[in-house]
């Protein structure tokens, strides 16, 4: 009887041994929901749709490719939420264009089957700071904070602030403001800040454009001393003016050895209206910045409106809204831009992106193609601003990461009567480097 | 003739009654999905077998079975004998006690947040799912020594169990015993420790706990002057359990030299590269689950930190993540260990204590239902 029991007890283990095998990585990727994106959708006034936060399936190999798995609308907001960011603690935040909600925390939960749900969002008190853009978590004097650029700041023609928040309570710790009209000539200023990146005790923010896109345009970086939380230097990055405007530096990446040990620290910055990518060398020892130089000219290469920096473990990707391409470079060669292959042909407005594996294990890149949260005058959309309408494809295109081949397209305007303004992975950001 | 009519009437009644009886018996159960289910999003995706969804009835049945000694052959041991709630469902012993008065091979594993993380169970990964896991200790002659057919027969003798099985699944069967126990274990979710409240923005860690958290999350890098406890290389950021992918959730953490290295996962896979691999356990409630390691050889958290600091034993299958983790620069191979300071070790332990979830440890939903019936 005992022997019988022992044999019975051993059978499952033997079966287990016979069946055991390492699950393929693509299966695990599906388990991790890597192909689910969180998107911010913009209601289009002429199509009578409301802004919303949604979860979308982005694996073209899945039968429900392009379907919204969960959606929460924001009918009370005139302007939609703008950019999504995960905190190091896994909390999901969004900046916002509407003054009633310039910064929000988004609720996510799972039901008893494990399905993800967007539960809503809480607008946070920004103490009057408006038009939230980018968020970065970094430390100052050994303590971690959430830094947020507010392109509208506290208002005015030359406004803009860098908000410093407690990452636990979301309370404002400090509003860093230094308007050109207030600080005086030749003093470091902050104006229309958008991009943000940091290395050690130096943070870089960009001076982009007044939120009304008409009052003023910037052409400089602002260096913030993270010891004092004060601006200490401006660096002008401007050369060609293909549109006749100032260069409008937008996104910035402080290339640093923590990304790859071969990287010599330097600031990379894209100029939205200058169409260029710049490099500003940084000397760690003296904490000084070298002379800016143009690494890439859109005028010379027939591209325009360079926007975002995203990195995998091995490559850096830069999106160019026109003609809608993503260029790729060797991460280990930064701050120089050494190409690793042909451009990925996305669509007009190529902007944010995530990386994941398909069901069959293919490495994919999903690119959100939409420059700004603005519509098209041809649709009688009152939010149209000249050329910007031409760079809003309202799509997410999904490509094979190795070859760039397009495997699928989700046209949010056709499918949902909405624009798509931002894209982030559902669980984890979907990229390794961004700011 | 009259007798024939009577017989026909009785036969009809029996037929109708029997038909009704079988009709009732044949009705599929309509269990209630668990109400108010809540789990931190950061724990990640989970999946529940389609034929065993989380329901109130299955949970109630599984809880009762978990605490019922009828599951053992001698009717004196339940799952809860070795999995005690206030000890995060461990038993406080180096190794669980066998029926033969000898120690079993391994310590009793904590049962917490089993919806996530590595999907193979037991220290050596011999069970591929919770349903499979649930029946093995019951049948093991040194643990509960129960014959499943006999158990089904015993449970069928109980009106209450017949009703509970009918409501949850239908019949009393070994498959449904496994499903119910698996459901109870899946519902053992610990998500209200100080660390959870910190992640939700509801609590602040002390300076020491915060230092410990940072060390926990960092792999040391002397080139970048980054000090680290290297914990996250094996224990994930939020769950603090082993990783789910493939066999990533198993590791040789340097307890024994090659000559003494137990088989571990190799006993299941047959692969010599897995010799000495054991499941990376969750660190949730780790402060109440002493002693530590698969065989309970380390008595305190201080002993555990000392092991990783300067007590690692090198063997052929030692985790490379441990082999290369050192906070002091030295030639490769000259020393294996973290070489943290006493303050840093204390900080990591302080952080580990923030993983204690008092709500979980005293949650009535997970307690012994028989105590409420006394």
Interface residues (C-beta under 8 A of the other chain):
Chain A: X2 X5 X6 X8 X9 X12 X13 X16 X17 X19 X20 X22 X23 X25 X28 X31 X32 X33 X89 X90 X91 X108 X109 X110 X111 X112 X113 X114 X116 X167 X168 X169 X170 X257 X258 X261 X427
Chain B: X33 X34 X37 X38 X39 X41 X42 X44 X45 X46 X47 X48 X53 X54 X115 X120 X125 X126 X127 X128 X132 X135 X136 X139 X140 X141 X145 X147 X198 X199 X200 X201 X203 X204 X223 X224 X237 X238 X244 X245 X246 X247 X267 X268 X269 X270
